């Protein structure tokens, strides 16, 4: 069994992969998939991860853009609850 923090290094590596868009897509999909079981551990990372996912909406590969939309929708309640300065 693994903890969510165990995923961070792999997620960071895959999100930053400029060579293979499928790795970026997989990492964003993983973020969306864990949204259903969201917990305090990942809440701490969302302020960094979700803006990065939002930036990926301009990825040149449409599957990456599509999964970014889905993932952001999975965190919409969290996003809406954030205070914006």
Backbone torsions as a table, in degrees:
resi	resn	phi	psi	omega
1	UNK	NA	150.4	179.7
2	UNK	-130.4	159.9	176.8
3	UNK	-98.7	156.9	177.3
4	UNK	-54.2	-43.6	179.1
5	UNK	-58.0	-25.2	177.3
6	UNK	-65.1	-23.5	-178.6
7	UNK	-81.0	-23.1	-173.0
8	UNK	-54.1	-47.7	-179.4
9	UNK	-61.0	-41.4	179.1
10	UNK	-68.0	-42.9	177.8
11	UNK	-60.2	-45.9	179.8
12	UNK	-61.0	-42.8	-180.0
13	UNK	-63.0	-46.4	-178.0
14	UNK	-70.9	-37.5	178.3
15	UNK	-63.6	-31.5	-177.8
16	UNK	-91.6	2.0	-177.0
17	UNK	-70.1	110.0	-179.8
18	UNK	-90.1	-10.2	-177.1
19	UNK	-87.9	-36.3	-174.4
20	UNK	-129.7	107.0	-178.0
21	UNK	-61.3	-25.1	-179.3
22	UNK	-65.8	-31.2	175.7
23	UNK	-67.8	-40.2	176.8
24	UNK	-63.8	-44.0	179.3
25	UNK	-60.4	-44.6	-178.9
26	UNK	-63.3	-41.4	179.9
27	UNK	-65.1	-43.1	179.2
28	UNK	-66.3	-39.0	177.6
29	UNK	-62.6	-40.2	178.0
30	UNK	-61.5	-41.0	177.6
31	UNK	-62.1	-41.0	178.4
32	UNK	-68.1	-37.0	-177.7
33	UNK	-66.9	-36.0	-178.9
34	UNK	-80.5	-4.8	-179.1
35	UNK	-61.1	-34.4	-178.6
36	UNK	-62.4	-32.0	179.9
37	UNK	-108.9	34.9	-174.4
38	UNK	-54.9	140.3	179.8
39	UNK	-140.0	-179.4	-176.6
40	UNK	-61.0	-37.2	-177.7
41	UNK	-56.4	-48.3	-177.3
42	UNK	-79.3	-26.7	176.7
43	UNK	-55.3	-35.3	-179.2
44	UNK	-66.5	-26.6	-176.8
45	UNK	-94.1	-16.5	-175.4
46	UNK	-59.4	-37.7	178.7
47	UNK	-60.3	-23.1	178.1
48	UNK	-95.5	-44.2	-174.2
49	UNK	-69.6	-46.2	-174.0
50	UNK	-67.7	-38.9	173.9
51	UNK	-61.9	-34.8	177.1
52	UNK	-64.6	-42.5	176.8
53	UNK	-62.9	-40.6	178.5
54	UNK	-61.3	-38.4	176.9
55	UNK	-63.9	-30.7	-178.8
56	UNK	-73.7	-4.2	174.7
57	UNK	-63.2	-15.0	177.9
58	UNK	-101.6	12.3	177.3
59	UNK	-56.7	145.8	-177.3
60	UNK	-74.3	-10.7	-179.8
61	UNK	-102.4	121.5	-174.8
62	UNK	-62.0	-32.8	177.9
63	UNK	-62.9	-33.3	177.5
64	UNK	-67.7	-45.7	178.8
65	UNK	-60.6	-42.1	-178.9
66	UNK	-63.5	-46.6	-178.6
67	UNK	-69.8	-28.0	174.8
68	UNK	-63.5	-43.1	177.8
69	UNK	-59.9	-47.1	-179.8
70	UNK	-61.1	-46.6	-178.0
71	UNK	-62.8	-45.3	178.8
72	UNK	-61.8	-36.2	178.1
73	UNK	-65.2	-31.4	179.6
74	UNK	-68.0	-24.1	179.8
75	UNK	-107.4	17.5	-173.5
76	UNK	-60.7	-37.1	178.5
77	UNK	-65.6	-41.0	178.2
78	UNK	-65.4	-43.9	-179.3
79	UNK	-61.9	-45.4	-178.3
80	UNK	-65.1	-27.0	-178.0
81	UNK	-82.3	-7.2	-177.6
82	UNK	-78.2	141.9	175.6
83	UNK	-84.7	132.2	179.0
84	UNK	-108.9	131.0	179.3
85	UNK	-79.7	NA	NA
